[in-house]
Amino acid sequence: MESQKDEALKRLERMLDNADTGMTRERYLDMCEQMGNEPIDEEIPPTYEDIPEVMASALSTFSLLGDRVYPDVGYTGKDYTNLNHYIDLFSIDDKEYFMIILSWLDSRMIKKSSDELKKQHDKLKRQSGGNKRNQTPYQGRG
């Protein structure tokens, strides 16, 4: 059972990674057709139909929960105040696995937010560093 849950999490990760890049099942199949290649089952982007119902419920719940975001820190996680309402709404039986999925989704979003902030910070740092070099007055031999 645990290996099935781990495999489902891997499928979910592939689905979300593909969604982040804009790759859909249809797009992948179109690319294969255009290139004259046979689609490879392991490479076909998963869809909601390919994940267990508890995962689809966790994704829905995750999107409904409020975000905790701070200007200098970015996304710090979801607000789980209303979580019990969604557990009841979606009739979740395997609450432990449901919470593992939510925690995994939260960690993924925190990392994405942190990476994006770092990327913006580095970009600003490069821009301000470049301006300082260009503004240094030349003091030839004197």
N, CA, C and O atoms as a GROMACS GRO file, in nm:
protein
  568
    1MET      N    1   0.082  -0.121   0.000
    1MET     CA    2   0.000   0.000   0.000
    1MET      C    3   0.086   0.126   0.000
    1MET      O    4   0.056   0.223  -0.070
    2GLU      N    5   0.194   0.124   0.080
    2GLU     CA    6   0.282   0.241   0.087
    2GLU      C    7   0.346   0.270  -0.049
    2GLU      O    8   0.362   0.386  -0.087
    3SER      N    9   0.384   0.164  -0.121
    3SER     CA   10   0.447   0.186  -0.252
    3SER      C   11   0.346   0.247  -0.350
    3SER      O   12   0.384   0.326  -0.436
    4GLN      N   13   0.219   0.212  -0.337
    4GLN     CA   14   0.116   0.271  -0.422
    4GLN      C   15   0.101   0.420  -0.391
    4GLN      O   16   0.084   0.501  -0.482
    5LYS      N   17   0.107   0.454  -0.263
    5LYS     CA   18   0.096   0.594  -0.222
    5LYS      C   19   0.217   0.673  -0.270
    5LYS      O   20   0.204   0.787  -0.316
    6ASP      N   21   0.335   0.613  -0.258
    6ASP     CA   22   0.457   0.680  -0.306
    6ASP      C   23   0.451   0.701  -0.456
    6ASP      O   24   0.489   0.807  -0.506
    7GLU      N   25   0.404   0.600  -0.527
    7GLU     CA   26   0.392   0.610  -0.673
    7GLU      C   27   0.291   0.718  -0.712
    7GLU      O   28   0.312   0.793  -0.808
    8ALA      N   29   0.182   0.727  -0.636
    8ALA     CA   30   0.080   0.830  -0.663
    8ALA      C   31   0.139   0.969  -0.639
    8ALA      O   32   0.110   1.061  -0.715
    9LEU      N   33   0.221   0.985  -0.535
    9LEU     CA   34   0.287   1.114  -0.510
    9LEU      C   35   0.381   1.150  -0.624
    9LEU      O   36   0.390   1.267  -0.663
   10LYS      N   37   0.451   1.052  -0.678
   10LYS     CA   38   0.541   1.077  -0.792
   10LYS      C   39   0.460   1.121  -0.914
   10LYS      O   40   0.501   1.211  -0.988
   11ARG      N   41   0.344   1.057  -0.935
   11ARG     CA   42   0.256   1.096  -1.046
   11ARG      C   43   0.206   1.238  -1.028
   11ARG      O   44   0.200   1.316  -1.123
   12LEU      N   45   0.170   1.272  -0.904
   12LEU     CA   46   0.124   1.407  -0.874
   12LEU      C   47   0.236   1.508  -0.900
   12LEU      O   48   0.212   1.615  -0.956
   13GLU      N   49   0.356   1.474  -0.860
   13GLU     CA   50   0.470   1.564  -0.884
   13GLU      C   51   0.492   1.585  -1.034
   13GLU      O   52   0.513   1.697  -1.078
   14ARG      N   53   0.486   1.477  -1.110
   14ARG     CA   54   0.500   1.489  -1.256
   14ARG      C   55   0.389   1.575  -1.315
   14ARG      O   56   0.414   1.658  -1.402
   15MET      N   57   0.267   1.555  -1.265
   15MET     CA   58   0.153   1.632  -1.316
   15MET      C   59   0.174   1.781  -1.290
   15MET      O   60   0.152   1.863  -1.379
   16LEU      N   61   0.214   1.816  -1.169
   16LEU     CA   62   0.233   1.957  -1.134
   16LEU      C   63   0.355   2.017  -1.204
   16LEU      O   64   0.351   2.132  -1.247
   17ASP      N   65   0.464   1.940  -1.215
   17ASP     CA   66   0.582   1.989  -1.287
   17ASP      C   67   0.548   2.016  -1.433
   17ASP      O   68   0.588   2.119  -1.488
   18ASN      N   69   0.474   1.926  -1.494
   18ASN     CA   70   0.432   1.947  -1.633
   18ASN      C   71   0.340   2.067  -1.646
   18ASN      O   72   0.350   2.143  -1.742
   19ALA      N   73   0.251   2.085  -1.549
   19ALA     CA   74   0.160   2.200  -1.551
   19ALA      C   75   0.241   2.330  -1.540
   19ALA      O   76   0.208   2.430  -1.604
   20ASP      N   77   0.346   2.328  -1.457
   20ASP     CA   78   0.431   2.447  -1.442
   20ASP      C   79   0.498   2.487  -1.573
   20ASP      O   80   0.519   2.605  -1.599
   21THR      N   81   0.531   2.389  -1.654
   21THR     CA   82   0.598   2.418  -1.781
   21THR      C   83   0.501   2.431  -1.898
   21THR      O   84   0.540   2.464  -2.010
   22GLY      N   85   0.373   2.406  -1.870
   22GLY     CA   86   0.273   2.418  -1.977
   22GLY      C   87   0.257   2.293  -2.060
   22GLY      O   88   0.188   2.295  -2.162
   23MET      N   89   0.320   2.183  -2.018
   23MET     CA   90   0.310   2.059  -2.094
   23MET      C   91   0.185   1.982  -2.050
   23MET      O   92   0.170   1.946  -1.933
   24THR      N   93   0.098   1.957  -2.144
   24THR     CA   94  -0.023   1.880  -2.118
   24THR      C   95  -0.014   1.748  -2.193
   24THR      O   96   0.073   1.729  -2.278
   25ARG      N   97  -0.103   1.658  -2.161
   25ARG     CA   98  -0.109   1.530  -2.231
   25ARG      C   99  -0.129   1.553  -2.381
   25ARG      O  100  -0.062   1.491  -2.464
   26GLU      N  101  -0.223   1.643  -2.414
   26GLU     CA  102  -0.253   1.671  -2.555
   26GLU      C  103  -0.131   1.729  -2.626
   26GLU      O  104  -0.100   1.691  -2.739
   27ARG      N  105  -0.064   1.820  -2.559
   27ARG     CA  106   0.056   1.882  -2.619
   27ARG      C  107   0.166   1.780  -2.643
   27ARG      O  108   0.230   1.780  -2.747
   28TYR      N  109   0.186   1.692  -2.545
   28TYR     CA  110   0.286   1.586  -2.558
   28TYR      C  111   0.253   1.496  -2.676
   28TYR      O  112   0.340   1.464  -2.757
   29LEU      N  113   0.127   1.454  -2.685
   29LEU     CA  114   0.087   1.365  -2.794
   29LEU      C  115   0.100   1.435  -2.929
   29LEU      O  116   0.140   1.372  -3.027
   30ASP      N  117   0.068   1.565  -2.936
   30ASP     CA  118   0.085   1.641  -3.059
   30ASP      C  119   0.233   1.647  -3.099
   30ASP      O  120   0.268   1.631  -3.216
   31MET      N  121   0.320   1.671  -3.000
   31MET     CA  122   0.465   1.676  -3.028
   31MET      C  123   0.514   1.542  -3.083
   31MET      O  124   0.590   1.539  -3.179
   32CYS      N  125   0.470   1.432  -3.021
   32CYS     CA  126   0.511   1.300  -3.068
   32CYS      C  127   0.464   1.278  -3.211
   32CYS      O  128   0.538   1.225  -3.294
   33GLU      N  129   0.342   1.318  -3.239
   33GLU     CA  130   0.286   1.301  -3.374
   33GLU      C  131   0.365   1.383  -3.475
   33GLU      O  132   0.398   1.333  -3.583
   34GLN      N  133   0.395   1.509  -3.442
   34GLN     CA  134   0.471   1.596  -3.532
   34GLN      C  135   0.612   1.542  -3.558
   34GLN      O  136   0.664   1.555  -3.669
   35MET      N  137   0.672   1.483  -3.456
   35MET     CA  138   0.809   1.432  -3.471
   35MET      C  139   0.812   1.289  -3.524
   35MET      O  140   0.919   1.235  -3.554
   36GLY      N  141   0.694   1.226  -3.535
   36GLY     CA  142   0.687   1.089  -3.585
   36GLY      C  143   0.731   0.987  -3.482
   36GLY      O  144   0.771   0.876  -3.519
   37ASN      N  145   0.724   1.022  -3.353
   37ASN     CA  146   0.764   0.930  -3.246
   37ASN      C  147   0.641   0.868  -3.181
   37ASN      O  148   0.534   0.928  -3.177
   38GLU      N  149   0.660   0.748  -3.130
   38GLU     CA  150   0.555   0.684  -3.053
   38GLU      C  151   0.557   0.740  -2.912
   38GLU      O  152   0.665   0.755  -2.854
   39PRO      N  153   0.442   0.773  -2.855
   39PRO     CA  154   0.439   0.821  -2.716
   39PRO      C  155   0.490   0.714  -2.621
   39PRO      O  156   0.461   0.595  -2.639
   40ILE      N  157   0.565   0.755  -2.520
   40ILE     CA  158   0.615   0.664  -2.418
   40ILE      C  159   0.529   0.683  -2.293
   40ILE      O  160   0.518   0.793  -2.240
   41ASP      N  161   0.468   0.574  -2.248
   41ASP     CA  162   0.371   0.582  -2.136
   41ASP      C  163   0.426   0.658  -2.017
   41ASP      O  164   0.354   0.738  -1.957
   42GLU      N  165   0.552   0.634  -1.980
   42GLU     CA  166   0.611   0.697  -1.863
   42GLU      C  167   0.630   0.848  -1.882
   42GLU      O  168   0.642   0.922  -1.785
   43GLU      N  169   0.634   0.893  -2.007
   43GLU     CA  170   0.656   1.035  -2.035
   43GLU      C  171   0.527   1.113  -2.054
   43GLU      O  172   0.528   1.236  -2.054
   44ILE      N  173   0.416   1.044  -2.071
   44ILE     CA  174   0.288   1.112  -2.092
   44ILE      C  175   0.248   1.184  -1.963
   44ILE      O  176   0.237   1.120  -1.858
   45PRO      N  177   0.228   1.314  -1.970
   45PRO     CA  178   0.191   1.388  -1.849
   45PRO      C  179   0.061   1.335  -1.788
   45PRO      O  180  -0.040   1.321  -1.857
   46PRO      N  181   0.064   1.307  -1.658
   46PRO     CA  182  -0.057   1.259  -1.591
   46PRO      C  183  -0.164   1.369  -1.584
   46PRO      O  184  -0.132   1.488  -1.591
   47THR      N  185  -0.288   1.327  -1.569
   47THR     CA  186  -0.400   1.420  -1.551
   47THR      C  187  -0.471   1.384  -1.421
   47THR      O  188  -0.432   1.289  -1.352
   48TYR      N  189  -0.576   1.460  -1.388
   48TYR     CA  190  -0.651   1.432  -1.266
   48TYR      C  191  -0.706   1.289  -1.264
   48TYR      O  192  -0.722   1.231  -1.157
   49GLU      N  193  -0.735   1.234  -1.380
   49GLU     CA  194  -0.788   1.098  -1.386
   49GLU      C  195  -0.684   0.995  -1.345
   49GLU      O  196  -0.719   0.881  -1.313
   50ASP      N  197  -0.556   1.034  -1.346
   50ASP     CA  198  -0.448   0.941  -1.316
   50ASP      C  199  -0.407   0.942  -1.168
   50ASP      O  200  -0.316   0.869  -1.129
   51ILE      N  201  -0.473   1.023  -1.087
   51ILE     CA  202  -0.438   1.030  -0.945
   51ILE      C  203  -0.556   0.982  -0.862
   51ILE      O  204  -0.671   0.991  -0.905
   52PRO      N  205  -0.528   0.931  -0.742
   52PRO     CA  206  -0.638   0.884  -0.656
   52PRO      C  207  -0.730   0.998  -0.614
   52PRO      O  208  -0.692   1.115  -0.615
   53GLU      N  209  -0.850   0.963  -0.578
   53GLU     CA  210  -0.951   1.062  -0.538
   53GLU      C  211  -0.904   1.146  -0.419
   53GLU      O  212  -0.932   1.265  -0.413
   54VAL      N  213  -0.834   1.083  -0.324
   54VAL     CA  214  -0.788   1.157  -0.206
   54VAL      C  215  -0.689   1.268  -0.248
   54VAL      O  216  -0.684   1.374  -0.185
   55MET      N  217  -0.614   1.244  -0.354
   55MET     CA  218  -0.520   1.344  -0.404
   55MET      C  219  -0.594   1.459  -0.472
   55MET      O  220  -0.561   1.575  -0.452
   56ALA      N  221  -0.694   1.425  -0.549
   56ALA     CA  222  -0.775   1.529  -0.614
   56ALA      C  223  -0.844   1.614  -0.507
   56ALA      O  224  -0.853   1.736  -0.522
   57SER      N  225  -0.891   1.550  -0.401
   57SER     CA  226  -0.952   1.625  -0.291
   57SER      C  227  -0.850   1.712  -0.220
   57SER      O  228  -0.880   1.825  -0.182
   58ALA      N  229  -0.728   1.661  -0.204
   58ALA     CA  230  -0.622   1.739  -0.140
   58ALA      C  231  -0.586   1.860  -0.227
   58ALA      O  232  -0.564   1.969  -0.175
   59LEU      N  233  -0.581   1.840  -0.358
   59LEU     CA  234  -0.552   1.953  -0.447
   59LEU      C  235  -0.662   2.059  -0.439
   59LEU      O  236  -0.633   2.179  -0.435
   60SER      N  237  -0.786   2.014  -0.437
   60SER     CA  238  -0.898   2.108  -0.425
   60SER      C  239  -0.892   2.182  -0.292
   60SER      O  240  -0.909   2.304  -0.287
   61THR      N  241  -0.869   2.109  -0.186
   61THR     CA  242  -0.859   2.170  -0.053
   61THR      C  243  -0.744   2.269  -0.049
   61THR      O  244  -0.758   2.379   0.004
   62PHE      N  245  -0.630   2.230  -0.104
   62PHE     CA  246  -0.512   2.316  -0.104
   62PHE      C  247  -0.541   2.449  -0.174
   62PHE      O  248  -0.497   2.554  -0.128
   63SER      N  249  -0.614   2.442  -0.283
   63SER     CA  250  -0.643   2.565  -0.356
   63SER      C  251  -0.746   2.651  -0.283
   63SER      O  252  -0.751   2.773  -0.303
   64LEU      N  253  -0.828   2.590  -0.199
   64LEU     CA  254  -0.930   2.664  -0.125
   64LEU      C  255  -0.877   2.728   0.003
   64LEU      O  256  -0.930   2.829   0.050
   65LEU      N  257  -0.771   2.668   0.060
   65LEU     CA  258  -0.715   2.723   0.184
   65LEU      C  259  -0.647   2.857   0.155
   65LEU      O  260  -0.592   2.878   0.047
   66GLY      N  261  -0.650   2.946   0.252
   66GLY     CA  262  -0.586   3.077   0.236
   66GLY      C  263  -0.434   3.068   0.240
   66GLY      O  264  -0.378   2.979   0.305
   67ASP      N  265  -0.369   3.159   0.170
   67ASP     CA  266  -0.223   3.166   0.169
   67ASP      C  267  -0.173   3.260   0.277
   67ASP      O  268  -0.236   3.362   0.306
   68ARG      N  269  -0.060   3.226   0.335
   68ARG     CA  270   0.010   3.317   0.426
   68ARG      C  271   0.132   3.368   0.349
   68ARG      O  272   0.226   3.294   0.322
   69VAL      N  273   0.128   3.496   0.314
   69VAL     CA  274   0.233   3.557   0.233
   69VAL      C  275   0.278   3.686   0.300
   69VAL      O  276   0.196   3.767   0.344
   70TYR      N  277   0.408   3.704   0.308
   70TYR     CA  278   0.466   3.825   0.366
   70TYR      C  279   0.559   3.889   0.264
   70TYR      O  280   0.630   3.818   0.194
   71PRO      N  281   0.559   4.022   0.256
   71PRO     CA  282   0.634   4.092   0.150
   71PRO      C  283   0.781   4.052   0.138
   71PRO      O  284   0.828   4.023   0.028
   72ASP      N  285   0.853   4.051   0.248
   72ASP     CA  286   0.997   4.023   0.240
   72ASP      C  287   1.031   3.875   0.244
   72ASP      O  288   1.143   3.835   0.213
   73VAL      N  289   0.934   3.793   0.282
   73VAL     CA  290   0.959   3.651   0.300
   73VAL      C  291   0.895   3.569   0.189
   73VAL      O  292   0.948   3.464   0.150
   74GLY      N  293   0.782   3.615   0.139
   74GLY     CA  294   0.709   3.541   0.036
   74GLY      C  295   0.608   3.448   0.099
   74GLY      O  296   0.560   3.472   0.209
   75TYR      N  297   0.576   3.342   0.028
   75TYR     CA  298   0.478   3.244   0.072
   75TYR      C  299   0.536   3.162   0.186
   75TYR      O  300   0.644   3.105   0.174
   76THR      N  301   0.463   3.155   0.298
   76THR     CA  302   0.512   3.079   0.413
   76THR      C  303   0.424   2.958   0.444
   76THR      O  304   0.451   2.885   0.539
   77GLY      N  305   0.322   2.936   0.365
   77GLY     CA  306   0.237   2.820   0.386
   77GLY      C  307   0.090   2.855   0.386
   77GLY      O  308   0.051   2.972   0.375
   78LYS      N  309   0.010   2.753   0.397
   78LYS     CA  310  -0.135   2.768   0.397
   78LYS      C  311  -0.187   2.797   0.538
   78LYS      O  312  -0.123   2.764   0.637
   79ASP      N  313  -0.302   2.857   0.542
   79ASP     CA  314  -0.375   2.879   0.667
   79ASP      C  315  -0.470   2.760   0.682
   79ASP      O  316  -0.567   2.748   0.607
   80TYR      N  317  -0.443   2.674   0.779
   80TYR     CA  318  -0.519   2.550   0.796
   80TYR      C  319  -0.638   2.565   0.891
   80TYR      O  320  -0.692   2.465   0.939
   81THR      N  321  -0.678   2.688   0.919
   81THR     CA  322  -0.788   2.712   1.013
   81THR      C  323  -0.914   2.636   0.975
   81THR      O  324  -0.979   2.579   1.063
   82ASN      N  325  -0.950   2.633   0.850
   82ASN     CA  326  -1.075   2.569   0.805
   82ASN      C  327  -1.056   2.427   0.753
   82ASN      O  328  -1.146   2.373   0.688
   83LEU      N  329  -0.944   2.367   0.779
   83LEU     CA  330  -0.913   2.236   0.724
   83LEU      C  331  -1.019   2.131   0.759
   83LEU      O  332  -1.058   2.052   0.673
   84ASN      N  333  -1.064   2.128   0.882
   84ASN     CA  334  -1.163   2.026   0.922
   84ASN      C  335  -1.291   2.034   0.840
   84ASN      O  336  -1.355   1.933   0.814
   85HIS      N  337  -1.329   2.154   0.801
   85HIS     CA  338  -1.448   2.170   0.717
   85HIS      C  339  -1.429   2.100   0.582
   85HIS      O  340  -1.521   2.036   0.532
   86TYR      N  341  -1.310   2.112   0.524
   86TYR     CA  342  -1.284   2.050   0.394
   86TYR      C  343  -1.270   1.899   0.407
   86TYR      O  344  -1.309   1.825   0.317
   87ILE      N  345  -1.214   1.854   0.518
   87ILE     CA  346  -1.205   1.709   0.542
   87ILE      C  347  -1.345   1.651   0.547
   87ILE      O  348  -1.371   1.544   0.491
   88ASP      N  349  -1.436   1.721   0.614
   88ASP     CA  350  -1.576   1.676   0.619
   88ASP      C  351  -1.643   1.688   0.483
   88ASP      O  352  -1.714   1.598   0.439
   89LEU      N  353  -1.621   1.801   0.416
   89LEU     CA  354  -1.683   1.826   0.287
   89LEU      C  355  -1.648   1.718   0.185
   89LEU      O  356  -1.734   1.670   0.111
   90PHE      N  357  -1.519   1.681   0.181
   90PHE     CA  358  -1.474   1.581   0.084
   90PHE      C  359  -1.480   1.438   0.138
   90PHE      O  360  -1.437   1.344   0.071
   91SER      N  361  -1.533   1.422   0.258
   91SER     CA  362  -1.547   1.289   0.322
   91SER      C  363  -1.415   1.211   0.317
   91SER      O  364  -1.410   1.099   0.267
   92ILE      N  365  -1.311   1.271   0.369
   92ILE     CA  366  -1.179   1.209   0.366
   92ILE      C  367  -1.170   1.100   0.472
   92ILE      O  368  -1.194   1.125   0.591
   93ASP      N  369  -1.137   0.979   0.428
   93ASP     CA  370  -1.120   0.866   0.521
   93ASP      C  371  -0.975   0.853   0.566
   93ASP      O  372  -0.948   0.837   0.684
   94ASP      N  373  -0.883   0.860   0.472
   94ASP     CA  374  -0.740   0.844   0.502
   94ASP      C  375  -0.681   0.981   0.533
   94ASP      O  376  -0.612   1.041   0.450
   95LYS      N  377  -0.709   1.030   0.653
   95LYS     CA  378  -0.667   1.165   0.692
   95LYS      C  379  -0.515   1.178   0.698
   95LYS      O  380  -0.461   1.284   0.667
   96GLU      N  381  -0.447   1.071   0.737
   96GLU     CA  382  -0.300   1.077   0.745
   96GLU      C  383  -0.240   1.100   0.606
   96GLU      O  384  -0.154   1.187   0.591
   97TYR      N  385  -0.284   1.026   0.508
   97TYR     CA  386  -0.232   1.042   0.372
   97TYR      C  387  -0.273   1.177   0.314
   97TYR      O  388  -0.195   1.242   0.244
   98PHE      N  389  -0.395   1.219   0.343
   98PHE     CA  390  -0.444   1.350   0.301
   98PHE      C  391  -0.352   1.460   0.354
   98PHE      O  392  -0.316   1.551   0.280
   99MET      N  393  -0.315   1.450   0.481
   99MET     CA  394  -0.226   1.550   0.542
   99MET      C  395  -0.085   1.542   0.483
   99MET      O  396  -0.019   1.645   0.468
  100ILE      N  397  -0.039   1.423   0.450
  100ILE     CA  398   0.092   1.408   0.386
  100ILE      C  399   0.091   1.481   0.252
  100ILE      O  400   0.187   1.549   0.217
  101ILE      N  401  -0.016   1.466   0.177
  101ILE     CA  402  -0.028   1.531   0.046
  101ILE      C  403  -0.031   1.683   0.063
  101ILE      O  404   0.040   1.754  -0.008
  102LEU      N  405  -0.112   1.732   0.157
  102LEU     CA  406  -0.119   1.877   0.181
  102LEU      C  407   0.018   1.932   0.223
  102LEU      O  408   0.060   2.038   0.177
  103SER      N  409   0.085   1.860   0.310
  103SER     CA  410   0.218   1.903   0.356
  103SER      C  411   0.317   1.905   0.239
  103SER      O  412   0.398   1.997   0.228
  104TRP      N  413   0.309   1.804   0.153
  104TRP     CA  414   0.397   1.798   0.036
  104TRP      C  415   0.369   1.915  -0.058
  104TRP      O  416   0.462   1.978  -0.109
  105LEU      N  417   0.241   1.944  -0.080
  105LEU     CA  418   0.203   2.056  -0.167
  105LEU      C  419   0.252   2.188  -0.106
  105LEU      O  420   0.302   2.275  -0.178
  106ASP      N  421   0.237   2.203   0.024
  106ASP     CA  422   0.281   2.324   0.092
  106ASP      C  423   0.432   2.342   0.080
  106ASP      O  424   0.480   2.451   0.049
  107SER      N  425   0.507   2.236   0.104
  107SER     CA  426   0.653   2.241   0.093
  107SER      C  427   0.695   2.280  -0.048
  107SER      O  428   0.788   2.358  -0.067
  108ARG      N  429   0.627   2.224  -0.145
  108ARG     CA  430   0.658   2.254  -0.286
  108ARG      C  431   0.635   2.402  -0.316
  108ARG      O  432   0.716   2.465  -0.383
  109MET      N  433   0.524   2.458  -0.267
  109MET     CA  434   0.494   2.599  -0.291
  109MET      C  435   0.591   2.691  -0.216
  109MET      O  436   0.631   2.794  -0.269
  110ILE      N  437   0.628   2.654  -0.095
  110ILE     CA  438   0.724   2.734  -0.018
  110ILE      C  439   0.857   2.738  -0.093
  110ILE      O  440   0.918   2.844  -0.104
  111LYS      N  441   0.901   2.623  -0.144
  111LYS     CA  442   1.028   2.618  -0.218
  111LYS      C  443   1.020   2.703  -0.345
  111LYS      O  444   1.114   2.777  -0.376
  112LYS      N  445   0.909   2.692  -0.419
  112LYS     CA  446   0.893   2.773  -0.540
  112LYS      C  447   0.897   2.922  -0.508
  112LYS      O  448   0.960   3.000  -0.580
  113SER      N  449   0.830   2.962  -0.401
  113SER     CA  450   0.828   3.103  -0.360
  113SER      C  451   0.968   3.148  -0.322
  113SER      O  452   1.012   3.256  -0.361
  114SER      N  453   1.037   3.067  -0.244
  114SER     CA  454   1.173   3.100  -0.201
  114SER      C  455   1.267   3.112  -0.320
  114SER      O  456   1.348   3.204  -0.328
  115ASP      N  457   1.256   3.017  -0.414
  115ASP     CA  458   1.340   3.022  -0.534
  115ASP      C  459   1.312   3.147  -0.616
  115ASP      O  460   1.405   3.210  -0.668
  116GLU      N  461   1.185   3.184  -0.629
  116GLU     CA  462   1.148   3.303  -0.706
  116GLU      C  463   1.201   3.430  -0.639
  116GLU      O  464   1.253   3.518  -0.707
  117LEU      N  465   1.189   3.439  -0.508
  117LEU     CA  466   1.242   3.555  -0.436
  117LEU      C  467   1.394   3.565  -0.451
  117LEU      O  468   1.449   3.673  -0.470
  118LYS      N  469   1.462   3.450  -0.443
  118LYS     CA  470   1.607   3.448  -0.459
  118LYS      C  471   1.645   3.493  -0.600
  118LYS      O  472   1.740   3.570  -0.618
  119LYS      N  473   1.571   3.445  -0.696
  119LYS     CA  474   1.596   3.483  -0.836
  119LYS      C  475   1.580   3.634  -0.855
  119LYS      O  476   1.663   3.698  -0.920
  120GLN      N  477   1.473   3.692  -0.798
  120GLN     CA  478   1.451   3.836  -0.808
  120GLN      C  479   1.559   3.913  -0.734
  120GLN      O  480   1.607   4.016  -0.782
  121HIS      N  481   1.599   3.863  -0.617
  121HIS     CA  482   1.704   3.928  -0.538
  121HIS      C  483   1.836   3.928  -0.615
  121HIS      O  484   1.904   4.030  -0.621
  122ASP      N  485   1.871   3.815  -0.673
  122ASP     CA  486   1.995   3.805  -0.750
  122ASP      C  487   1.992   3.897  -0.872
  122ASP      O  488   2.094   3.957  -0.907
  123LYS      N  489   1.876   3.908  -0.935
  123LYS     CA  490   1.862   3.995  -1.051
  123LYS      C  491   1.884   4.141  -1.010
  123LYS      O  492   1.956   4.214  -1.078
  124LEU      N  493   1.821   4.183  -0.900
  124LEU     CA  494   1.840   4.319  -0.850
  124LEU      C  495   1.986   4.344  -0.810
  124LEU      O  496   2.040   4.452  -0.833
  125LYS      N  497   2.046   4.244  -0.751
  125LYS     CA  498   2.185   4.256  -0.709
  125LYS      C  499   2.277   4.276  -0.830
  125LYS      O  500   2.368   4.359  -0.828
  126ARG      N  501   2.252   4.198  -0.935
  126ARG     CA  502   2.332   4.212  -1.058
  126ARG      C  503   2.311   4.350  -1.121
  126ARG      O  504   2.406   4.414  -1.165
  127GLN      N  505   2.185   4.394  -1.124
  127GLN     CA  506   2.155   4.524  -1.184
  127GLN      C  507   2.221   4.637  -1.106
  127GLN      O  508   2.280   4.726  -1.167
  128SER      N  509   2.212   4.634  -0.976
  128SER     CA  510   2.272   4.742  -0.897
  128SER      C  511   2.424   4.732  -0.898
  128SER      O  512   2.492   4.834  -0.896
  129GLY      N  513   2.477   4.613  -0.903
  129GLY     CA  514   2.622   4.594  -0.911
  129GLY      C  515   2.677   4.643  -1.044
  129GLY      O  516   2.784   4.702  -1.049
  130GLY      N  517   2.604   4.619  -1.150
  130GLY     CA  518   2.646   4.663  -1.284
  130GLY      C  519   2.646   4.814  -1.294
  130GLY      O  520   2.734   4.872  -1.357
  131ASN      N  521   2.548   4.878  -1.233
  131ASN     CA  522   2.541   5.024  -1.237
  131ASN      C  523   2.658   5.087  -1.163
  131ASN      O  524   2.710   5.190  -1.206
  132LYS      N  525   2.699   5.029  -1.054
  132LYS     CA  526   2.810   5.083  -0.977
  132LYS      C  527   2.939   5.076  -1.058
  132LYS      O  528   3.018   5.170  -1.057
  133ARG      N  529   2.959   4.967  -1.128
  133ARG     CA  530   3.081   4.954  -1.209
  133ARG      C  531   3.082   5.058  -1.320
  133ARG      O  532   3.186   5.117  -1.351
  134ASN      N  533   2.967   5.080  -1.380
  134ASN     CA  534   2.960   5.174  -1.491
  134ASN      C  535   2.976   5.319  -1.444
  134ASN      O  536   3.010   5.407  -1.523
  135GLN      N  537   2.951   5.343  -1.317
  135GLN     CA  538   2.956   5.479  -1.268
  135GLN      C  539   3.090   5.514  -1.204
  135GLN      O  540   3.109   5.628  -1.160
  136THR      N  541   3.182   5.421  -1.198
  136THR     CA  542   3.311   5.448  -1.136
  136THR      C  543   3.390   5.541  -1.229
  136THR      O  544   3.414   5.509  -1.345
  137PRO      N  545   3.428   5.656  -1.175
  137PRO     CA  546   3.502   5.750  -1.260
  137PRO      C  547   3.643   5.698  -1.290
  137PRO      O  548   3.709   5.639  -1.204
  138TYR      N  549   3.687   5.723  -1.411
  138TYR     CA  550   3.820   5.684  -1.451
  138TYR      C  551   3.918   5.791  -1.407
  138TYR      O  552   3.900   5.909  -1.438
  139GLN      N  553   4.020   5.750  -1.337
  139GLN     CA  554   4.121   5.845  -1.293
  139GLN      C  555   4.253   5.807  -1.358
  139GLN      O  556   4.336   5.739  -1.297
  140GLY      N  557   4.273   5.847  -1.474
  140GLY     CA  558   4.394   5.812  -1.549
  140GLY      C  559   4.521   5.844  -1.473
  140GLY      O  560   4.517   5.880  -1.355
  141ARG      N  561   4.631   5.831  -1.539
  141ARG     CA  562   4.762   5.858  -1.475
  141ARG      C  563   4.773   6.004  -1.445
  141ARG      O  564   4.736   6.089  -1.527
  142GLY      N  565   4.820   6.033  -1.336
  142GLY     CA  566   4.818   6.173  -1.305
  142GLY      C  567   4.931   6.226  -1.242
  142GLY      O  568   4.936   6.345  -1.213
   0.00000   0.00000   0.00000
